[in-house]
Amino acid sequence: MPSNAEVIQQLVDICHRLYAKGFVAATDGNVSVRFENGNVLTTRTSVNKGMVSAEDLVEVDSSGEPVPAKQNLSPAPRPSTEIGMHLFIYSRRPDVRAIVHAHPPYATGFATAGIALDRCIAPEVIVGLGAIPLASYATPSTAEVAASLDPLVGTADAILLANHGVVTYGKNLSDAFFKMEKVEHTAHVSFVARMLGGEQILSQADIAKLMAISGEAYGKDFSGAPACSTGPEEPSDAPTAQELRSIVREMIRRS
């Protein structure tokens, strides 16, 4: 088990990687990890993730109160304004040890368009995450966020936040970050496939084979995972692939 000092360095490293990959801009995003004693270490508010240092992290208790403040020490930095979302996820998922919230462009684009990443198109996503659902819109930093996540957080490990971004979580910081990376990669591939005419959906038989192989090779249990969809996509006001291609051609013509 890593020491607290090692966990602090890992959290700083994850923040830097989020910024380097363009998953956050300015002071967007937040990252947290849960200690063995139940306290949560998180990024402070209003800090660029590419510039985060150990001094920019704050430990809070299960109510979100900074621990140093309760010990009458020098004033602690203010935790991220999204700490309520993190604490809600931890309260619902005892298995979760780390959470990453970011605004990766392609995944956030799907979230803003109101489109879940729930199509059965990529074997590694099907066996790793299942469907990536879309939570209804909630005002950031309010109790609305927990209410929007409530129907999904028990089974999904990655959720698109409507008009907001993405939240992923897992057994440690690396696991949570890699899930964020996979969500953005999936969104990028889906966007490109739609530009080329649309995704080719895997069949139920294909999915059953993938699950059998993953179960035999890795002992993975799919009983609680959100299932991806093999049916026709729900009607949407989002542009069609042909409309998107026309928009891109017009942008190129004008540039």
C-alpha positions in Angstrom: 0.0 0.0 0.0 1.5 3.4 -1.0 2.4 5.9 1.8 0.5 9.2 2.1 3.6 10.9 0.6 3.4 8.6 -2.4 -0.3 9.2 -2.8 0.3 13.0 -2.7 2.9 12.7 -5.5 0.6 10.5 -7.6 -2.3 13.0 -7.3 0.0 15.9 -8.4 1.3 13.8 -11.3 -2.3 12.9 -12.4 -3.2 16.6 -12.4 -0.2 17.4 -14.6 -1.2 14.7 -17.0 -4.7 15.9 -17.2 -3.5 19.3 -18.2 -0.8 18.0 -20.6 -3.4 16.0 -22.5 -5.8 18.9 -22.8 -8.4 17.3 -20.7 -8.8 20.5 -18.6 -8.3 24.2 -19.3 -7.5 27.2 -17.0 -8.5 26.1 -13.5 -11.1 23.5 -14.6 -11.3 20.0 -13.2 -10.6 18.3 -9.9 -9.1 15.1 -8.6 -9.4 13.3 -5.2 -8.2 10.2 -3.4 -9.7 8.6 -0.3 -7.3 7.7 2.6 -7.7 4.6 4.7 -9.2 6.7 7.6 -12.0 7.9 5.3 -10.7 11.4 4.8 -10.3 12.7 1.3 -7.4 14.5 -0.3 -8.4 16.8 -3.1 -7.2 19.6 -5.2 -8.0 23.1 -4.0 -10.3 25.5 -5.8 -9.0 27.8 -8.5 -5.8 26.2 -9.4 -4.5 25.2 -12.8 -4.0 21.5 -12.9 -0.8 21.8 -14.8 0.7 23.9 -12.0 -0.6 21.9 -9.0 1.9 21.2 -6.2 1.5 19.4 -2.9 0.7 22.7 -1.3 -2.4 22.9 -3.5 -4.0 19.8 -2.0 -6.3 19.9 1.0 -7.5 17.0 3.2 -11.2 17.0 4.1 -13.3 14.8 6.3 -16.5 13.1 5.3 -18.5 16.3 5.6 -16.1 18.2 3.4 -14.5 20.2 6.2 -10.7 20.8 5.8 -8.9 18.8 8.5 -6.3 21.4 9.5 -9.1 23.9 10.2 -10.8 21.4 12.6 -7.4 21.0 14.4 -7.1 24.8 14.8 -4.0 24.9 12.6 -3.3 27.6 10.0 -6.1 28.2 7.5 -6.2 25.4 4.9 -6.8 26.0 1.2 -10.4 25.8 0.1 -11.2 22.4 -1.4 -12.6 22.2 -5.0 -16.2 23.5 -5.3 -17.1 20.0 -6.7 -16.1 18.3 -3.4 -19.8 17.4 -2.9 -19.8 15.3 -6.0 -16.7 13.5 -4.9 -18.1 12.8 -1.4 -21.3 11.6 -2.9 -19.6 9.1 -5.1 -17.4 7.8 -2.2 -20.5 7.4 -0.1 -22.2 5.3 -2.7 -19.2 3.3 -3.8 -17.1 1.8 -1.0 -14.9 0.2 -3.6 -13.9 3.6 -5.1 -10.6 5.1 -3.9 -10.0 7.9 -6.4 -12.0 10.2 -8.6 -11.2 12.4 -11.6 -13.4 15.1 -13.0 -12.3 16.8 -16.2 -13.6 18.4 -19.4 -12.0 16.4 -22.3 -13.1 18.1 -25.5 -14.6 15.2 -27.5 -16.4 13.5 -24.5 -17.6 16.9 -23.3 -18.8 17.6 -26.8 -21.0 14.4 -26.7 -22.2 15.4 -23.2 -23.1 18.9 -24.4 -24.9 17.4 -27.4 -26.9 15.2 -25.1 -25.4 12.0 -26.5 -24.3 9.1 -24.3 -21.4 6.9 -25.3 -23.4 3.8 -25.0 -23.0 2.1 -28.4 -21.4 -1.3 -28.6 -18.5 -0.4 -30.9 -15.2 -1.0 -29.2 -14.3 -4.3 -27.6 -11.9 -2.8 -25.1 -14.6 -0.3 -23.9 -17.3 -3.0 -23.7 -15.2 -5.2 -21.4 -13.6 -2.3 -19.5 -16.4 0.1 -18.9 -19.6 -1.1 -20.6 -21.8 1.8 -21.5 -20.8 5.3 -20.6 -24.1 6.9 -19.6 -25.1 10.5 -19.7 -26.4 12.2 -16.5 -29.0 14.8 -16.7 -27.9 18.4 -16.5 -27.2 19.7 -13.0 -25.8 23.1 -11.8 -22.2 22.5 -11.0 -21.1 22.6 -7.3 -24.7 22.1 -6.1 -26.7 19.2 -4.6 -28.3 18.8 -8.0 -25.1 17.0 -9.2 -25.6 14.2 -6.7 -29.2 13.8 -7.7 -28.2 13.5 -11.4 -25.6 10.9 -10.6 -27.8 8.9 -8.3 -29.4 6.6 -10.9 -26.0 5.8 -12.5 -23.2 5.8 -10.0 -23.9 2.4 -8.6 -23.0 0.5 -11.8 -21.1 2.9 -14.0 -17.4 3.8 -13.5 -17.5 6.7 -16.0 -20.3 9.2 -16.5 -20.8 12.0 -18.9 -22.2 15.1 -17.2 -24.6 17.0 -19.5 -23.2 20.3 -20.7 -20.4 19.9 -18.1 -17.8 17.2 -18.6 -16.9 13.7 -17.4 -16.3 12.0 -14.1 -14.5 8.7 -13.7 -13.5 6.7 -10.6 -11.7 3.6 -9.6 -9.6 1.6 -7.3 -6.7 4.1 -7.4 -5.6 7.3 -9.1 -4.1 5.6 -12.1 -7.3 3.5 -12.6 -9.5 6.6 -12.4 -7.2 8.5 -14.8 -7.0 5.7 -17.4 -10.8 5.5 -17.4 -10.9 9.2 -18.2 -8.4 8.6 -21.0 -10.5 5.7 -22.4 -13.7 7.8 -22.3 -12.1 10.6 -24.3 -10.5 8.1 -26.8 -13.9 6.5 -27.2 -15.6 9.8 -27.8 -12.9 10.8 -30.4 -13.2 7.5 -32.3 -17.0 7.8 -32.2 -16.9 11.3 -33.6 -14.6 10.3 -36.4 -16.8 7.2 -37.2 -19.8 9.5 -37.4 -18.0 11.8 -39.8 -17.3 8.8 -42.0 -20.9 7.6 -42.0 -21.6 6.1 -38.6 -20.4 3.5 -36.2 -20.7 -0.2 -37.1 -22.4 -1.7 -34.0 -21.2 -5.1 -32.7 -23.8 -7.8 -32.4 -25.0 -9.5 -29.3 -23.2 -12.6 -30.3 -19.9 -10.6 -30.7 -20.4 -9.1 -27.2 -21.1 -12.5 -25.6 -17.8 -13.8 -27.1 -15.9 -10.8 -25.7 -17.4 -11.3 -22.2 -16.6 -15.0 -22.2 -13.0 -14.3 -23.2 -12.6 -11.5 -20.6 -14.2 -13.7 -17.9 -11.9 -16.6 -18.7 -8.7 -14.5 -19.1 -9.2 -11.9 -16.3 -12.0 -13.3 -14.2 -14.1 -10.2 -15.0 -17.7 -10.2 -13.7 -20.2 -8.3 -15.9 -23.2 -8.8 -13.8 -23.2 -5.2 -12.4 -21.8 -3.4 -15.5 -24.0 -1.1 -17.5 -24.8 -2.7 -20.8 -24.0 -0.9 -24.1 -26.7 -0.7 -26.7 -26.9 -2.7 -30.0 -30.2 -1.2 -31.1 -30.9 1.9 -33.1 -29.9 5.2 -31.6 -32.6 7.4 -30.0 -33.7 10.3 -32.2 -31.6 13.4 -31.4 -31.5 17.1 -32.3 -27.8 16.7 -32.8 -26.4 17.1 -36.4 -26.3 14.0 -38.5 -23.0 12.7 -39.9 -23.9 14.3 -43.3 -24.7 17.6 -41.6 -21.4 17.5 -39.7 -19.4 16.9 -42.9 -21.1 19.8 -44.5 -20.3 22.1 -41.6 -16.6 21.0 -41.7 -16.4 21.6 -45.4 -17.9 25.0 -45.0 -15.4 25.9 -42.2 -12.5 24.8 -44.4 -13.8 26.8 -47.4 -14.0 29.9 -45.3 -10.6 29.5 -43.6 
